[in-house]
Amino acid sequence: MVQETMNRLANPILIALLRSRLHGVVSRSFAVITVRGRKTGMRHAIPVNYVQQGDTAIIVSRRSRTWWRNLRRGAAASITLRGREEAGWGEAFEDTPVVASGLAEFVRLAPGAAKYYGLRMGDGGEVIPETLTAAAGKLVIVRLRLGSKEPSR
């Protein structure tokens, strides 16, 4: 409950910062994803942690959050990356093995995120599989393909 209240207070400030000329302070690891509600049609802007691999932004979210559900079957979305808004096609993945794979990829690109998601690293820098599986059960992966209006099949 306290964390939820903190998020409600901090999110608008973080969104404003990420959309401003001062975005460089936090935009290396934070972005704003904007999704349209499937039922209401309302636009929702959410600050998220991300990594970028080529033309894809990879986002990790807790299953307890609800915004990502609008991307379950894939949908148009936009993301503000490093101060610039880009259109894209987003898709949320809930299947534990797919989430585990996406989470391993996320941590490979942003090793500092491992601790935040409860992952432990082995001596060789690899994620310990048991911690990956446990974390994947609590998380979802969202892939947003930048510049796409439809999925590439």
Beta strands, then each sheet from edge to edge (+ up, - down):
strand 1: 30-36
strand 2: 43-53
strand 3: 56-62
strand 4: 75-81
strand 5: 84-93
strand 6: 139-146
sheet 1: 1+ 2- 3+ 6- 5+ 4- 1+
end
